[in-house]
């Protein structure tokens, strides 16, 4: 008798694994097994203590903020020439 409705592999990863690298196209699966996502991009590490779907939202917000900061920096450079 299973205690959980989750598939065995998901249950195993949630309860037994300390850290795993997951490569999957199944976003529901990844969302079910994650509580932290570490993104490595452009030589930087971003640590999100969130499920995968929430990480996607937080990453989008971070990138929007970064683009706004870059645009403002470019305006300042252009104004000071």
ABEGO torsion letter per residue (X at the ends): XBABABBAAAAAAAAABABBBBBBABAAAAAAABABBBBBBGGBBBBBBBBAAAAAAAAAAAAAAAAAAAAAAAAAAAAAX
